[in-house]
Structures are given as C-alpha cells and as structure tokens.
Amino acid sequence: MTVASAPGGLRRLAANSDVVLAVAVVFIVAMLIIPLPELLLDLLIILNIATALTILLVAMYTQQTLQFSSFPSLLLIATLYRLALNI
C-alpha cells in the first residue's frame, strides 16, 4: 500500500510525520512526570520489546547502510522511551 492509496487518516499522518514524531516525544517526556498504572506499564514494556526486536531485525537484514539512515534518530527515541518506562 502506498501513501497515495492509503485511507484519509493514514495519508494525513504520513504527510505530517514530523508532527507525529514531535507529539510522541512529548508523550514520552510526560511519562517521566506522570505516574502510570502497572497494567499500562506492562503493556508499554511489551510494546518496547517488540519495537526493539523489529529495529534489530531491520538493522540486521538491511543490505546497504543508506536503506536505514534513520537508525540513529530511531535509536535515540527508543532509548528515551525505555528510560521513561524505567523511571
């Protein structure tokens, strides 16, 4: 599925991916301040482990370095997310 053939909401998200990323970082920083219930923390840790495995597999199966040029930024955000879960 390409962005052009995606449904309306997904097309808008793809066009404004930098805004989505900024909102995600704000939510991660908010997790540092606001206490979260245990069940939500468990679910977020599961999501973190799944994301980490996905990043690892993509990094291992990438043939050329430039195919995964967003790796440093993605690693920084994933690390911030994991730190927010630990506090």
GIWOUR-V70785 format. One record per residue. N is the residue number from 0. OMEGA is omega as a letter, one per 20 degrees, with the letter a starting at -180 (999 if undefined). NEAR is the number of other C-alpha atoms within 12 Angstrom. Layout:
# GIWOUR-V70785
[[N	OMEGA	NEAR] [N	OMEGA	NEAR]]
This chain:
# GIWOUR-V70785
[[0	r	8] [1	r	9] [2	a	16] [3	a	14] [4	a	12] [5	r	14] [6	a	13] [7	a	12] [8	r	13] [9	r	17] [10	r	16] [11	r	17] [12	r	18] [13	r	19] [14	a	16] [15	a	15] [16	r	15] [17	r	13] [18	r	14] [19	r	16] [20	r	19] [21	r	14] [22	r	15] [23	r	18] [24	r	23] [25	r	18] [26	r	19] [27	r	26] [28	r	22] [29	r	18] [30	r	24] [31	a	19] [32	a	14] [33	r	14] [34	a	16] [35	r	19] [36	a	12] [37	a	12] [38	r	11] [39	r	14] [40	r	21] [41	r	15] [42	r	15] [43	r	24] [44	r	21] [45	r	16] [46	r	18] [47	r	25] [48	r	19] [49	r	15] [50	r	21] [51	r	23] [52	r	15] [53	r	18] [54	r	24] [55	a	18] [56	r	14] [57	r	20] [58	a	22] [59	a	15] [60	r	13] [61	a	15] [62	a	12] [63	a	11] [64	a	14] [65	r	11] [66	a	13] [67	a	20] [68	r	15] [69	a	15] [70	a	22] [71	r	15] [72	r	15] [73	r	22] [74	r	21] [75	a	15] [76	r	26] [77	r	30] [78	r	23] [79	r	24] [80	a	30] [81	r	25] [82	r	18] [83	r	26] [84	a	31] [85	a	20] [86	999	17]]
